[in-house]
Amino acid sequence: MMYDYLIVGAGLFGSIFAHEATARGKTCLVIDKRSHVGGNIYTEEVEGIQVHKYGAHIFHTSDQEIWDYINRFASFNHYVNAPVAIYGDELYNLPFNMNTFSKMWGIRTPWEAQKIIREQVAELHIGIPQNLEEQALSLVGTDIYEKLIKGYTEKQWGRPCRDLPAFIIKRLPMRFTFDNNYFNDRYQGIPIGGYTKIIDKLLQGSEVKLNTNYFDNASAYRDIAAKTVFTGMIDKFYQYQLGILEYRSLRFETELMACDNYQGNAVVNYTSREVPYTRVIEHKHFEFGCQPVSVITREYPSEWKRGDEPYYPINDDKNNSLCNQYKKMAESEKNIVFGGRLGAYQYYDMDKVIRAALETVKMEFGA
């Protein structure tokens, strides 16, 4: 055994585990199939702009311990996520709030907005929602659903809303105040200089090998360390022997723009089904950049197939049941630790990834 731990995946979970293990005197080898560290939070500098290579990542949390922890590795700015949505020629604030309702209906007061929503819901006579469409309509009424939910959701999931399960939209946050802040968390911001600097600090003291696919020589890698921390797809680890877990994937088109301000906001959603992408990200606005050029990324959801990068797990009953079977197999492993969004088959916000990694560290090493 050359190392105490082989860590498969140099994303946030794997990097935190490596940092904590190294701090306890353990030797770690971290491998990743990509050409860079950071997983999906990787940021790349282009013309002085930190580009979020795999989609917008805004750090937010109400967990004081997690906020204090991540601030050991970066200074965060005061960015507040306030996306806007474009439907045809109309522009609306998100999340749904009084600015949204005022623009949509020409009203000014919360009771006017509530009255319109109540009346629209009542006209639909929906009992127990049987699908996502009915669930959304029963919560927000017809206008908001048609303009701001339907097209976006159908692009995101690649199928009609009436064919999607109701649980996907358990609730839709609506604020009857003029507040465009998307998150309710106490802490929010973007690390100054990008997320990659955080990962670089976390991986100090560990050996890192990039462009290295664990599955090219899995048996040899399992013998190289006393334990393996695996943050890849749990079903792939077991060679899909129980079946394949399903995901949605994403495709990104990034473009350098010869202007200093392309859309005036970091995140703009396109909610019409006719527009093929779900959103456009203008990266410089995450750090209030004043560069003479700009970089934008268009985000296209796509159907996932084996070999594609998995982004969003489809946590319906069928997939959750299959995942639980794989987790039972994992429980019998003495020298394998599973973690991260792929190892757990869960879509985690970044603070939840950090919390899960630190809990794994506690289980492995004690307090």
N, C-alpha and C positions, 0 to 999 in steps of 0.2 A: 504494500500500500504506500503510494507516494504522497497522498494527501489525506487529511481528515475528512474533507468534504469536496465532492464534485457538485457544482451548482450548474444546472442546465437552464440557461436563460439569464441574460444580463439586463433584465428589466428591473422594475422597482422592487418587486418582492425578492428576487434573487440577490439583488445588490444590497438590500438591507440585511438579509440573512448573512451574506458574505462579510459585511462590515461588522456585524455583531459577533460573528464567529471569530473573525480575525482579532477583534478586541479582546477575546477570551483566550488568545494564544493558539487558535486552531489554524491549520493550513488549508487554504481553499484554492481550487481551480474552478474558474468560471468560464463556461463556453457558451457561445451563441452562434446560431446559423447565419445571422446577419453580419454585415460588414461594420457594424457600429454597436455600441452599448446603448442601453436606455429603453430597449423595447419600443412600445408605441408612444412613450413620452419623449422620445428622441427629438431634439431640436438642432437644426443646422443653420449656421450663419450664412446669409446671402446678402451681399451689399450692406452689411451692418445690421441686418434684420434677422432676428431669431425666428426661423420658420418651423412651425409645428408639423413635422414631416407626415405624421399619421393622424391628422385632425386636431381640432382645438382641444387643449387640455388646460382648464382653469382650476386651480387648486382652491378648494373650499372645505371647511370643516367647522364643527362646533366642539370638537374634541380638543381641549386645552393641551393635553399631553402630546397629542399628535402634532399640533401646531408648534409647540415648543421643540419637539424632536426635529421636524423638518427644517426649522429655522436655524438649527445647528449647521446646516450645510448650504444655506442660501439666504440672501436677503430678498424679501418679497415686496413688490410695489403695491399700490392701492387700487389696482384694476378691479372694476366691478362689472360683472357680466350682465349686459343689457342688450340682448339680441333684438333684431327687428325682423319682421316677416313681410315678404312681398307676395301678393296675390294679384296677378295681372298688373294693373297700373296702380293698385292700392298698396299702401304701406302701413303696417301695424306694429305696435310695441308688444314685446313678449317679456314675461309671461302675461297671460290675460289679466288686464288690470283696467283701471278707469281710463287711461289713455287709449287702450284698445277699444273699449266700449264707446267712448266719446267719438272716436273716429268712425266706428262702424255704424252708429245709430244717431249721431248728432245730439247726444244727451250730455248732461253735466253732473248728475247726482247719482250716488250709489243706489238709491231706491228705484230710480228710473231703469237702471241697468238690470237690477234684480227682477223687476216687474216684467221686463221684456223676456228675460231668460225663463222665468216661471211660466209665462204664457206660451212660449214656444214649446217647452217641454210638455205642458199639459195637452196641447193639441196633438201630440204624437201618440198618446195613450200606450206607452211602453210599460209592460209589467216588469217581470224579471228579465234583464237584458240577456239575450242569447248569443250575442257576438259583439265585437268591438264597436261596430257602428251603432248598435242600440245602446251600448254602455255610454259612449261619448255623447250621443244625442240626449240621453236621459240626464246628463250632467250639465251640458252647456247649451242645448237647443240647436236649432237648425243653422243659423247664420254663422256662428263661430265654427261649428263642425264643417260646414261646406267650404268655408274659405281658409281656415287655418289648421284643420286636422286631417280631413279626408285625403287630399292629394299627397300631403307630406307623409302620412302614415303608410299609404299604399306604395309609395316609392320606397320607403324605408324597409318594408317587409316583403315587397314584391308580389302582393296579392290583394284582392279587394278587402275592404274593412269588414264587410259582412261575412267573409270567410276566415277572419281572424278571431281568436278567442277573446272574450270580454275581459279576462284578467289582465291583459296587456295594459289596459287603461283602467286601473282600479279607481283612480281619482284624477281629476284635472284641477290643478291649483288655480283658483281665481281670487284676485285681490280687488276689493272694492275701494282701493286707494290709488292715488297717482304715483305708483312706485314701480319703476322698471327694473329693479334689481332682481335678477332671475333666481338667485339663491337666498335662502333664509338663514344661512349659516353665519356664525359670529365672525369667522375669519375667512378672508378671500383675497386672492392676488395671484400674480405671476412672478416666478423667480427671476430676478434681474440677471440678464445674461443667459437665460434659458435653462431647461431641465437637465441637459447633458452635463453641465458642470456639477450638479448634485450627484449624478451617477458616478462621475469620475472621482469625486471625493469619497463616496461610499465604497468604491472598489480599490482604493489605495490599500496596499498590503496584500492583495489577492493577485494571483496569476490569472491573466485573462487571455483567452484564445478566441478570436473572431473567425468568421467564415468556417465555422466548425459545427457540423451537424451530428448531434448525438446518435442519430439512427444510422449513420454511415458505419458505425462500429460500436453498437450499444454494449455488447458483451465485454469488450475491452475497457470501455469507459466505466462500467460497473465494477471492474476489478482494480481500477486505479485509485479508488478512495474507499475509506471505511464506510462512508455513507454518501448517498446521492440526494440532493434536493432538486426535484424535478418540477419545473414550472411550465412545461409544455402541455399538449393535449393528453388528458388522462386516457382516452380511448385509444389514441395512437400508441401510447406507451405499452398497452396490452394488445397491440396489433389488431385492434378492432374486433377482437374475438367474440364479444357480446353484441356487437353492432356499432353503427357510426352515430355519434352525436352530431346534431345539426347546428349550423351557425348562419348568420348573415355576414357577408363580406363587404368590403369597400374598395373603391378605386379612386385615386386622387390625381387630379390634373393641376400642376403648379405652373404659374406663369409670372415672369418678371414684367412689371408694367412701367412704361415710361411716363409715369405721373407720380406726384407725391401723395395723392389721396384718391383711391379708386372708388370706394363706396361709403366712406365716412364712418364705418363701424367695423369692429373686429369680426362679428358674426352676423350674416344676413341669411335667413332661411327663405327658401322659395317653395311655397306651399301648393302651387298648382301642379297637377299631375303632368301637364304638358311640358313643363321644364324638367329635363332629365336628371338634374342634380338636386340634392336636397338643400345644400347651403354653399355659400361662398365665404371663405375666411380671408380677411386681410390682416396679415400677421403683425405688421408694424404697430397696429393699434393696441396690441396686448401690452406693449411697453411704451406707448405714447411717443412713437418714433417720429423724427422729423427729417428722415432721409429724403433725397430728391426723387427717389424711385420707390416703388412698392412691389410687394409680392402677394399674389392671391392664390388660393387653392380652391378648386371646385371639387365637391365631394359627391361621388356617385355610389349609391348602394348597389349591391349585386348579389345574385344567388351564389351561395358557397358550394364548392365541390372539393373533393380531396385534392390536396396540392395547393389550394388557395390559402391566403392568410385569413384565419378566423377572427372576427371582431366581436360580434354580438351573439352570445348563446341564445338559442330559442328555448327558453325555459318553460315549455308546456309540459303537461302531465307525462306524455310519452318520453320526452327527453330527460326529464327529471328522474323518472323511474329507472331509465337506463343508466343514468349517471350514478344513482344510488347503488346499483349493482356493481359498477366499477369501483365505487368508494369502498364497498365491502371487500372487494379483492385487495384494495390498497391497504386496508386495516391489517391484513395478514403479513404485510411487508415489514421486516425488521430493520432493513437498512435503506429504505426509500422514504423520503418525505415529499409529499405533494403540496403544491401551493400556487398562488397566483390565480388569475382569472381563468386560465385554461386548465390548470390542475384541479381547480375547484368547480369549473364549469359555471361561473358566476360573473356577471358584469359588475365589477367593483369600481366605485369612485376611488381616486388616489388615496384619500385618507383611510378608506377601508382596506386598501391593499397594505398600507403601512401598519395598520392595526393588526391585520391578519399575520403579517410577517413577524411583528414583535411578539404576538401570542405564540407563534410557532417557535420562536427563539426561547421563550419562557419554558415551553414544554420540553425543548431539547436540552437546555442548560440550567433550568431552574431560574429563580429570580435574579 
